[in-house]
Amino acid sequence: MQNFVFHNPTKILFGKKTVPSIGKETAALGKKVLLVHGKDSIKKSGLYQQVLLSLAAAGTEITEHGGVQSNPLLSHVNLGIEKARENCCDVVCAVGGGSVIDEAKAICAGATVMHDVWKFFTGKKSVKAPLPLTTVLTLAASGSEMNSGMVITNEQTAQKFGFANKQLHPKTSILDPTLTCSVPADYTAYGAVDAVAHVLEFYFTTTDPHTPVQDRLMEGLMINAMESCNRVLAAPNDYRSRADLMWTATLALNGLTAAGLGKVGFPMHMIEHSLSALYNVPHGAGLSAVIPGWMRFHLVHQTDRFAQFAQRVFDIREGSATEQAEAGIRSLTSWFEKVSVPTNLTALDISAAEFEKIAENADTLARVWRMKDYDSEKILLILNNCTAFNSD
Amino acid sequence: MQNFVFHNPTKILFGKKTVPSIGKETAALGKKVLLVHGKDSIKKSGLYQQVLLSLAAAGTEITEHGGVQSNPLLSHVNLGIEKARENCCDVVCAVGGGSVIDEAKAICAGATVMHDVWKFFTGKKSVKAPLPLTTVLTLAASGSEMNSGMVITNEQTAQKFGFANKQLHPKTSILDPTLTCSVPADYTAYGAVDAVAHVLEFYFTTTDPHTPVQDRLMEGLMINAMESCNRVLAAPNDYRSRADLMWTATLALNGLTAAGLGKVGFPMHMIEHSLSALYNVPHGAGLSAVIPGWMRFHLVHQTDRFAQFAQRVFDIREGSATEQAEAGIRSLTSWFEKVSVPTNLTALDISAAEFEKIAENADTLARVWRMKDYDSEKILLILNNCTAFNSD
């Protein structure tokens, strides 16, 4: 186990009927609220009205910042920062999925500094005294509700970059699984893929060969992400399954899985971010299209680890380590097919003619994230491995 | 999954060479430190000197409160409270195992109120504005370093009672596994038993029949507690195994396993606390003497759950659910024997003539902890089940 600091101060209120606490939780941090949200779905569901009521009852003044889109844009972040400044907001409340929470975090960081917020994303500036944040989560996926990271797309440079800072942990996040019952099948599956991907990234990029405590935690989370997603797709209104998927996705990227692993990377996310930036594909779909190809590429370097993954996550016990490892990748790809997400780039209508552009774009992020073992040439090899994968 | 609040703000600094941070972490909270510790072992190891140096370098004034014993005593807590008040201490730093940290928490709570500190333990008073706490952990066992609970023995009433309050989370805990390398085999095993017991209690007392996320987490922690303990006993100075055991014990009772389980109980700890209070047996030894008997008693009510435990923790796959469940209990008892901890009360020299007294004592705690499904009669039945258990 490598040395680590673990400090996750986010308070989670989990369960039915927790939304009415948002007013009190937010008002404890500030009285002038920037309310960040996305599309109109929260108005149709009544969540928006419920949050407004709770915030008003707690005596706060509200400035609205709606219209956040998935793969949130830098220009819209800047608009939010302006509103927060103009209205002297002293707290931000995000109501939505990972995109809304990510944009809200960027606004929290940007509202208290005078320089361009993008400088945080390119590593040129450090966060100082950001606004505090509360959240009401509506999608089980990104884990942003209990971590300090965010991802924003700069549409001028076509870059989807992310960064994290410990001051950007939400103070309180409200997780009511009933809010996710209306999420359609495709986005439910994309969310589960995202949670699985967060675990896979760390599981296969740790350079510490001995991490048994973290391994069991990660394996359990992957099993639960897949099993609960299967149950949700079979019965979309089943509270228990929605709750399992929601809590699993939160735990999958709240710092606990990574604690002790040493330096870990996000190679699959790195490539996916370029797909989102260039073609605006849903994040989970981009991930599932890249994962099988990346795993097959990476397999030879870590056969025993892939075999452990196969044994523990898919109960594969027959065959050599290599055979088990390959069976594990096939099993994961089968699960992607089962939940109807793409398993290769062809399924996303991205042809080989695009690969050089994607590799160059991803390489820029590899430099920012200091992933020294990746360059555009290697990324190109991986992309060529992602063309026609399925579980056969 | 049941509704829950999860909020664990303790900062963990884990790994080699982390002890020198204790001064800075403590001084950030206060300048007049009550330094709580136990026996002279930390002076022999040099840890004491290292902590003093770090606290002094950070510009703090130190008041010493040494001599905390295992199963810490209320009279000694009161002594610490007096010292903290007399010296206007504004922060407490605990250096030791769970007993030292538990006593330090009680001092933190008691130093800022004028009433008897025992009233917190009997549920008659609530904690208000306690002193902040930092810790340096020397034993992998209780989890006190990352939770808000504590257990103290009132020697006048022969009661070993515990309570928890969210304000009593340590602010920072330093976990350097090398500090545990000198822990002898018996106390290493007692610590691992304690960690396993913390998980078992919740695993078998949750009344929610559907907790798959928490189940995998708990099963993984039990496997790691046993496996890392085995490795430590085979090679006491192996850093990796000490680190695995230390982090496992912390995760076993930091709120995460319980989040979502609804109301859980501590029936095995309840009985063990009476053994410690009446006979001063080591906590882990009392637990391992009670666990097999309690499990055998409880088996009929939850056969499928015991079968799942057997399947996932001990890889038992043959036989009926009842046969698997029984095999699981035998496997755990075998592990107790392997690490040389008692598996029944006879091994602790506690005869059946004592059982009524123990049952009455435990019943008092059952009332305080509001465990309505336990009374002295039922406890007596369980004790009679704990007389001569082994793995045969």
Interface residues (C-beta under 8 A of the other chain):
Chain A: M1 Q2 N3 F4 V5 F6 H7 N8 P9 T10 K11 I12 L13 F14 G15 K16 K17 T18 P177 H210 P212 V213 R216 L217 E219 G220 L221 I223 N224 E227 S228 R240 A243 D244 W247 T248 L251 L256 A259 G260
Chain B: M1 Q2 N3 F4 V5 F6 H7 N8 P9 T10 K11 I12 L13 F14 G15 K16 K17 T18 P177 H210 P212 V213 R216 L217 E219 G220 L221 I223 N224 E227 S228 R240 A243 D244 W247 T248 L251 L256 A259 G260
